[in-house]
Amino acid sequence: MHADSKRLESVIEQGLARLGAESVSVDSWVRLARFIDRWSKRLNLTGHPDAESIAERLLLEAAALERALPPAAHIADLGSGAGIPGLPIALLRPQTQVWLIDSRERRHHFQRAAIRELGLENAEALRGRAEELEPRSSDGVISQAFAKPEQAVAWMLPWMAPTGWIALATNPDFPGLSHPELSEGELRAYAAPSGPDRAVWLARARPLRRN
């Protein structure tokens, strides 16, 4: 095996182990890192220069985010772009259906190709703007660098099931926000093995009041 391949595999294997995901197949993660790297050279999917940095800063950070999320049978990743965090979540949660939503044609084609490359039966790419597509009722809805928090929440709410949750990937100093349809949010910290500290703001639908 080439030294670069060994190093990439080692980075992913050790990173997943540190996140408590030792049972996950490393091969799919290596293939995804290389696939993103190849497509990025044509589409500028990410500013990371090679597969190893993509694994360290994108894939393992998405894996760390997944560890902080509640259970869900269906998750919608709005503004998915390079398939982050949706594709890593689909790898870590094979029983969860993950929808990748993006309006940009090239990124949509990349997502579809990545799903085929990995043989993911629990992921589907949807092309369109989140606020214009017909929403699919989702137990979890994720937004990462999608829009300003207030606007992101407005677009996320139609996708959230009545008993679901929304998750805004943000910074540890995020003050949170209030919305009449949401209960008080919770800020959960997470970090990739070699990445900076991050946080995700989680909120659930506010229970309906009974007369």
C-alpha positions in Angstrom: 0.0 0.0 0.0 1.3 3.5 -0.9 2.5 5.6 2.1 -0.1 8.3 1.4 -2.9 5.7 1.4 -1.6 4.2 4.7 -1.5 7.6 6.3 -5.0 8.5 5.1 -6.3 5.2 6.4 -4.5 5.7 9.7 -5.9 9.2 10.2 -9.5 8.0 9.6 -9.2 4.9 11.7 -7.6 6.6 14.7 -10.1 9.6 14.4 -13.1 7.3 14.3 -11.8 5.3 17.3 -11.4 8.5 19.3 -15.0 9.4 18.5 -16.2 6.0 19.6 -17.0 4.7 16.1 -14.4 1.9 15.9 -16.9 -0.6 14.3 -17.4 1.6 11.2 -15.8 0.4 8.0 -12.7 2.6 7.3 -12.8 1.8 3.6 -15.9 3.8 2.8 -14.4 6.8 4.6 -11.2 6.6 2.6 -13.2 6.3 -0.6 -15.3 9.3 0.3 -12.2 11.5 1.2 -10.6 10.6 -2.2 -13.9 11.1 -4.1 -14.4 14.6 -2.6 -10.7 15.4 -3.4 -11.1 14.4 -7.0 -14.3 16.3 -7.6 -13.1 19.3 -5.6 -10.4 19.9 -8.2 -13.1 20.5 -10.8 -15.9 22.0 -8.7 -14.1 23.8 -5.9 -16.1 21.8 -3.3 -13.7 22.6 -0.5 -10.6 24.6 0.1 -8.8 21.6 1.7 -5.9 20.7 -0.6 -5.9 16.8 -0.4 -7.7 13.8 0.8 -6.0 13.7 4.2 -7.0 17.2 5.1 -10.5 16.5 3.9 -10.6 13.5 6.2 -9.2 15.4 9.2 -11.2 18.6 8.9 -14.4 17.7 7.0 -15.2 14.0 7.5 -14.1 13.6 11.1 -15.6 16.9 12.1 -18.9 15.7 10.6 -18.5 12.4 12.5 -18.0 14.4 15.7 -21.1 16.4 15.0 -23.1 13.2 14.4 -22.0 12.0 17.9 -23.8 15.1 19.4 -27.1 14.6 17.5 -30.2 12.9 18.9 -31.6 9.7 17.3 -33.6 10.1 14.2 -35.2 7.9 11.5 -35.0 10.7 8.9 -32.5 13.5 8.7 -32.6 16.4 6.2 -29.3 18.2 5.5 -30.2 21.6 4.1 -27.6 23.3 1.9 -25.5 20.1 1.9 -22.9 21.3 -0.6 -20.1 18.7 -0.6 -22.4 16.3 1.2 -21.2 17.4 4.6 -22.4 16.5 7.1 -25.0 14.3 5.4 -22.8 11.7 3.8 -20.8 11.0 7.0 -24.0 10.8 9.0 -25.4 8.3 6.5 -22.3 6.2 6.9 -22.5 6.3 10.7 -26.3 5.7 10.8 -27.2 3.0 8.2 -30.7 2.8 9.6 -31.3 6.5 9.2 -32.6 7.9 5.9 -30.6 11.0 5.0 -31.7 13.6 2.5 -29.1 16.0 1.0 -30.7 19.2 -0.2 -28.8 21.7 -2.4 -29.9 24.0 -5.2 -26.7 24.1 -7.1 -26.7 21.7 -10.1 -23.0 20.7 -10.0 -23.1 19.9 -6.3 -26.3 18.0 -6.7 -24.6 15.8 -9.4 -21.6 15.3 -7.1 -23.9 14.2 -4.3 -25.6 11.7 -6.5 -22.3 10.4 -7.7 -20.9 10.1 -4.2 -24.0 8.1 -3.1 -23.5 5.7 -6.0 -19.7 5.5 -5.3 -20.4 4.5 -1.7 -23.4 2.3 -2.4 -25.4 4.2 0.1 -29.0 3.0 0.1 -30.0 5.3 3.0 -29.1 8.6 1.3 -30.8 10.6 -1.4 -29.8 13.9 -3.1 -32.6 16.4 -3.7 -32.0 19.4 -6.0 -33.7 22.7 -5.1 -33.9 25.5 -2.6 -35.0 24.3 0.8 -37.8 26.9 0.9 -39.1 26.0 -2.5 -39.0 22.1 -2.4 -41.9 20.1 -1.0 -40.7 19.5 2.5 -40.3 15.9 3.7 -41.2 15.3 7.3 -37.9 14.7 9.1 -37.1 13.7 12.7 -33.9 15.8 12.4 -33.0 18.8 10.2 -29.4 20.1 10.0 -28.0 23.4 8.8 -24.3 24.0 8.5 -23.1 27.4 7.2 -26.4 27.5 5.3 -27.7 31.0 6.1 -27.9 33.4 9.1 -29.4 31.5 12.1 -32.8 33.2 12.0 -33.2 32.6 8.3 -31.9 29.1 8.5 -34.4 28.2 11.2 -37.3 29.7 9.1 -36.3 27.4 6.3 -35.7 24.4 8.5 -39.0 24.4 10.4 -41.2 23.2 7.5 -39.0 20.1 7.2 -39.2 19.2 10.9 -41.6 16.6 12.0 -44.0 17.6 14.9 -41.8 15.7 17.4 -38.5 16.4 15.6 -35.5 18.5 16.2 -33.4 21.0 14.4 -29.6 21.4 14.6 -27.5 24.4 13.8 -23.8 23.7 13.5 -22.2 26.8 15.0 -19.5 28.1 17.4 -19.2 27.5 21.1 -20.1 31.1 21.9 -23.4 31.0 20.0 -26.0 32.8 22.2 -28.9 30.8 20.8 -32.2 32.2 19.6 -35.9 32.1 20.5 -38.7 31.2 18.2 -42.4 30.7 19.0 -42.5 27.2 17.4 -39.4 26.0 19.3 -38.6 25.0 22.8 -35.6 26.5 24.5 -32.5 25.4 22.7 -29.5 23.5 24.0 -25.8 24.1 22.9 -23.7 20.9 22.7 -20.0 21.1 22.3 -18.1 18.8 20.0 -14.7 18.6 18.3 -13.0 16.5 15.7 -9.8 14.8 16.9 -7.6 17.3 15.2 -10.0 20.2 14.7 -11.1 23.3 16.6 -13.9 23.3 19.2 -17.3 23.4 17.7 -20.9 23.4 18.9 -24.3 22.5 17.7 -27.5 24.3 18.8 -30.4 21.9 19.2 -34.0 22.7 19.6 -37.3 20.8 19.4 -40.8 21.6 18.4 -42.7 23.4 21.2 -45.4 21.1 22.5 -48.9 22.2 21.6 -50.9 23.6 24.4 -54.2 21.8 25.3 -57.2 23.8 26.2 
